[in-house]
Amino acid sequence: MNNLKEIHLTDTNIRLDNNIVKGGILPNKMSELSRTVNVVGETVVEGPLYADKLTIEAAPLEVNGAVFTLHELYINNDVSGTVTFRKAVGSASSVVSRAMKCMTTFCSDVNAKRIALSNAFVAGSLYGDEITLENCVVIGGVFATQTLFVKDCIVGTFISPLVELDGNVNLLLPSVFSTERVNYTKTTHVYSLALADLGSLYRHQEESEESGRIEINPASDDLHTVLTDGEQQRSLHSYSVVGKVLAADLIDTDRFQNHFLLTAAALGPQTLKTYDLGTDKDGKPALLTIERIRSFFFDILSGKVKIKELEGSFSIEKFARTT
């Protein structure tokens, strides 16, 4: 990191280049409500940031407080480097980052009418009207009130009226939901990682024999349900692996440490210490930092870390002893 210069905010429009901002960027008078912020060089904002429009033209950037923009948060397509938001990010309009060479990390939730992200890691959840994700990891849920497009991503779960899937889509939870049938291409593959041994993979150790990913077929694994509340009815399509894991109760999923791993990712910025998952194959602590967790899930996404298929057979005798 370069030696950053402290900047004192006096202008209506702010240009940040090799600067550190103490105390954040917040409006003190009416004229500053329309303030634009342009990041053109290495920048650290130690507190919250409010702007009419936030444009990121260069990295690295780190914002340690919450971020809100009235019109847009935009990362230019040619940005390369790291952009990190430590707290929640919101916009009354849009949050957009299509920079494939930029390692964008949101350590909490993102809320905007329109969200379009590429190569981004979200430790929390996404809330919006229209959401587009490509080559992203979202530890929490993706909740879109109108449309959702997901291509080559890992997400916790999702729910949206209209959903379109493409490429390899991995789910951290067993089920996802849509109002209409999910649209998908011939190259779409959907997998649930709910019974994958993510803990062992994170420690670079062998997966449990009882673990593995489960493929969801969008055509045959569609469960259509009509929910009724008084005189109101709502139709819902559920895509789940619950019907495929009859023997799931035979598996001690606690030792997979998936829940601990995902919780550490979601709560990372709020914890007072850095936890670990034990020791890896080299005897070193497998620290649960947001940077290592991000790298791990993107290694899964790229195929560098491979997850085996879940074995579909089980012992009837063993099942009988547990019932």
Buried (B, 14 or more C-beta within 10 A) or exposed (E): EEEBEEBEBEEBEBBBBBBBBEEBBBBEEEEBEBBBBBBBBBBBBBBBBBBBBBBBBBBBBBBBBBBBBBBBBBBBEEBEBBBBBBBBBBBEBBBBBBBEEBBBBBBBBBBBBBBBBBBBBBBBBBBBBBBBBBBBBBBBBBBBBEBBBBBBBBBBBBBBEBBBBBBBBBBBBBBBBBEEBBBBEEEBBBBBBBBBBBBBBBBEBEBBEBBBBBEBEBEEBBEEEEEEEEEEEEEBBBBBBBEBBEBBEBBEBEEBBBEBBBBBBBBBBEEEEEBBBEEBEEEEEBBBBBBBBBBBBBBBBEEEBEBBEBEEEBEEEEEEEEE
